[in-house]
Amino acid sequence: MAMRAGKEKLEPRIKGIVIVHPAFWGRDPVDEHDLQDRETRNGIAEVWEKLASPNSVDGTDDPLFNVVGSGSDLSDLGCDKVLVAVAGKDVFVRQGLGYAAKLKKSGWKGDVEVVEEEEEGHVFHLEKPNSEKASKFLKKFVVFISE
């Protein structure tokens, strides 16, 4: 939505977006720290290609799923700030960090903030909503959207 808002110069402008544990993926790892296990990578690709987007021409290299590795241009993102939240034990962590880095390098004029909870997994704040780490994350989320 923010990409379309930017390209179409929609008003009022979107203040900011929060991307929580983004499930971006690609056929190949984004770096040497990304998940290398071919069986797991193929399993995630199969879910995308058969369930999430069976009509995708590029499979897991579809720009909607492989935001980091594709040629997608993020410079027109139609908001002023982005919070990217990642979890260190999430298979998607490197993709989320890669997205934040790509956004910073894209020429986009907004602010990018990354929040990483290193010892947690994908959607930990939903699985353990009463934990101290979930509470800390949700407070950060609220502050970000309130500013």
N, C-alpha and C positions, 0 to 999 in steps of 0.2 A: 504494500500500500504506500509506504514512504517513497519507494522508487518511482511509482507512478505519479505521486504528488509532486515530486521534484521535476520529473520530465514535463509534466503538464503545467508547472508553475501554479499549482492550486493555492488558493487563499481561503481561509487563513492557513498559514503554514503550520505543519505539525511541530509541536514543541520538542518532542523527543520520542525515542523508541527504546524498549528494553528487549533484548534477545536473551532468553534464559535457556541455557544448555542447548544451544543450537545443534540440530542433528544434520549438519552439512556433511557431505561425504564425497568421495571420488574413487575412481578405479584404482588410482595409485596413492600411496601415502604422501602427505604434504611435506614431510621432512623426516629425518632419521628418528625422531621421537614419536612419530605417529604409529599407530598400530600396524605392525608388519605381518601379523598372522593371516595368511592367505585364506584359510578356511573361514575365519570370522569376517574378513573383508567381503568374501563372496556371499556369506549369509546376509549381511546388511544390504549388499547390492541386490540380492534376490528379493528381499522385502520391498525395496524401492521399486524394482522393475516389475514385480508381479502384483503388488498390492497398492502401493502409494501412487505410482504413475506408470501404469502398464502401456500407455500410449507414447511415452517418452522416446524420442528418436535416439538420443545419446545415452540412454540408460543412466548409470550413476554419474556420468559426466554431463548430465543435463545441468545447465547453468542455475536452475532453481535448487538443485541438490549439491552440486559441486561449485559453490560460489567462489571458493578459494582458488581452485585450479582452472576454472573456466576464464574466458576472456571478458566476463561481465564487468561493466564499467559502473563503479559505485560513486563516481564523482558528483552525480546529480541527485544524491539521496535527499529527499525533501523534508528534512528535519534539522534541528539545531544541535542535537546531542544524541548519543547512543551509549547505552550501558550494555556491555556484553558480559554475561555471567557464565562461567565455566566451572566444572568440577574436575579436579585432578585425576580421579579414578574413573572418569567417564570415557568411553571409547571415542567420543566426539571432541574431546578437549583440544586436541591439536588443531582441528578444523575451526573451532570457535576462536582460538587464539590467532589462527591464520586469517580469519575473517577480520578481526580487529586490526591486525597489521595491514591487511590489504586496504581497508577503509582509510586508515591513517595515511597511507601512501598514495591514495587515489586522487588527491587534489580536492577532495570534499572539504568544505570550509567549517564543518562542525567539530564538536568535541567528542572524543571517544574515551570511554572509561571501561576498564576491565576489572571484574571482580572474580577472583579464583579462590575456591575452597579446595585446597590441595588433597585433603584426606577423605573426600566425599565422592559419591558416584552420581550418575545421571538422576536428576529430579529428587535429590536427597531431601529437599525442603518439603516435598509432598509426601515422601515415605516416612519421614521423621519430623512432622510439623512442630512438635513440642521441644525439639532439641535446641540447644543453645546456638548452634551454627545456623539452623533454619531461622531462628528468631533474629540473629544478627543480619542474615541475608535479607530477610523481609524488611527489616528496618532500613537497610541501605536502599532497597527497591523503593520504599515509600519516600525517603528523602529525595531520591533522584527524580521521581515523578512530581514531587511537590515544589521543586526548585524552579 
